[in-house]
Amino acid sequence: MTLTSLSARTRPTVTILSPTRDELSTQHSLLCLANRGFPSDWTLSWTVDGSSRTGASSPGVMEKDGLYSWSSSLTLTAEEWSSAKEVTCQASHSSESPVTAALGTANCPE
């Protein structure tokens, strides 16, 4: 097992998981995963077509290698989802440039 040097800043990898076909008729739950970042105080934020949205975020969890993972969920109504073109999740830290993942809603199941 290799522990990351605690002085090394590491930008996480950010991924958005799209809603399943089963839930598309009522609501659309999106999950943003930020993995293998350091230090622990990165924050996750959402935008829908450029407008800020409030998600439910979890605190960072330290993995065995000393790096952290975070998650945030965002739920949109069926109407919000059908009118949206792009959803983004951004991991931010005061001393690093942000890491962003984008999901084009046209590429997701109807």
N, C-alpha and C positions, 0 to 999 in steps of 0.2 A: 504494500500500500504506500502510495506517495502522497505526502501532504504538501499542499501548495504553500509557498512562502507567504507568511501573513502580511508582508509588506507589499506584495505584488497585487496591483489592481487588475482585475480580470473582468472584461465585459461579458455579460451573459449572452446566450443564444436565445432569441425570442421566437416563439411559434404561436399561431392562433389556430385552435381547433374549431371547426365549424359545427353548426347544429346538425343533428341527425334527421333523417327523413321523417321519423315518427313524430317529432315535435314541431314540424314546420307549419302545421295547421293553426296552432295557437300562439306559440311563442318561440323565440329563437335564442337559445343559450349558447354563448360563445365563451371559450376558455383560452386565456393567454397564459402560456408557460414560459418562464424565463429560467434557464438552467445554466449552472456552472459559472456563477459570477462571484466577485469579491470586491469590496467588503459587503457586509450584510444589509446595508441601508439603501439599496436600490429601491425605487418605487415604480409601480406600474400604473399607467394611465391609458384611457381609451378616447378615441375620437370616431365619430360617424360622419362621413362626408365633411371632415374638417371641424366639426363642432365637438367640444369636449363633452364626455359622458362620464357618469360616475359608475364605477364597477365595485364589486366586493373583492377586496384583496386580502391575501393571507400574509402573515409575516414570513420572512426568510427562514428556510430550514437548512441547517448545515448538513452536507453530505459527508461520506466517509473520507473524501479527499480534501476536506477543509473548505470547499467551495459551497456556495449557497444556491438554492432554487426557490422561486416564488411563483405564485399563481394569482390570477384575478379572473373573475367571471363577470359577464355583462349579459343581461337579458333584454331583448328587444321584442316588442309586439310584432305580430304578423304584418301589420300595416307599416311599422317602422322598417322592418326588414325588406319588404317589397319595394319601398321607395328609396332605400339606401343603395349607393353605388360602391362604397368602400368603407371598411372598418379597419382601424389601425390600433395597435397596442404598442406602447412605447415604454421601455425601461430607462429610467433616468437616475443619474447620480450627480451630485454637485461638482465632482472633480473629473467627470468623464463625459464624452459626447454620448448622446442618447443612442439606443439601439431600438429600431422600429421594425415591426412586422405588419404587413398589410394583407387584407383579405378582400378580394373583389367579389361582391355578392353574386354577380352573374356567373361565377365559376362554382357556385354551391348548388346543392339540390333544390329543386322547386317544391 
